[in-house]
Amino acid sequence: MNKLVQKYIKETINKAEVTGNEKEELESELSEHLMLLTNEYLQKGLTEEEAVKFAIRDFGDERTIGKGLNNILYPYRNALRIIGWASFILYSSVVLLILLSPLRRSTASFFHEDLWININFIPFKSIIWYTTGFEHINLNTIIYNTLGNIIIFIPLGFFLIYLVKRIKSLGSVLLVSIAISLFIEVSQLVFRLGQGDVDDILLNTVGALIGYFLFKLTSGIGMRYIKMRSIRSQKIHFKLP
């Protein structure tokens, strides 16, 4: 591929908000269209360098094309982001209300041994205790303290990768979810709103990671459909002669 074409394609895609496989597929589509246009100019008797320059000129400015790609590939991006942020605020409010509700406040003082004796710093201790305690623990209590801690954080993993541009990798979702769960556990302890438990952090993190993978699965299927429909049927609105 001509170096000038490579540079143009790279700069154009950088203006569009695409990543990973989307970027590779888009590079291929752009290259194909540019080569077709270049060949048309070559057939008119222009040199390769001239043909490439005219093809790029006809395509238009990289910034304009990049914005056009965003509008075509993600026509409802702005509306979905507004809905996403509104949903995230609602979700966060509900989670904080459940986990940091004043109704859970203990009457024991912060330094009272009753508050500290039930804190668990041993990983999997509480999980094992709940999952093997069917004979002496209410089933609702078991579900609430195991599956409940996972389910409540599933939306977080989904929201993080969708709404926050800097959070795209599995590692970043892992770190942020641990930090948020740790903040909640410490807040529960400081304000005497619950018992600190390292297993809550583990289960919350598992939930966030499930949300991450669900987002990857659903967005991958959705974006593939949108790209196939937009790129092939609308020709990405490139200005072909």
ABEGO torsion letter per residue (X at the ends): XBAAAAAAAAAAAAABBBBEAAAAAAAAAAAAAAAAAAAAAAAAGBBAAAAAAAAAAAAEBAAAAAAAAAAAABAAAAAAAAAAAAAAAAAAAAAAAAAABAAABBABBAABAAAAAABBABBGAAAAAAAAAAAABBAAAAAAABAAAAAAAAAAAAAAAAABAABABAAAAAAAAAAAAAAAAAAAAAAGAEBBBAAAAAAAAAAAAAAAAAAAAAAAAAAAAAAAAAAAAAGGGBBBX
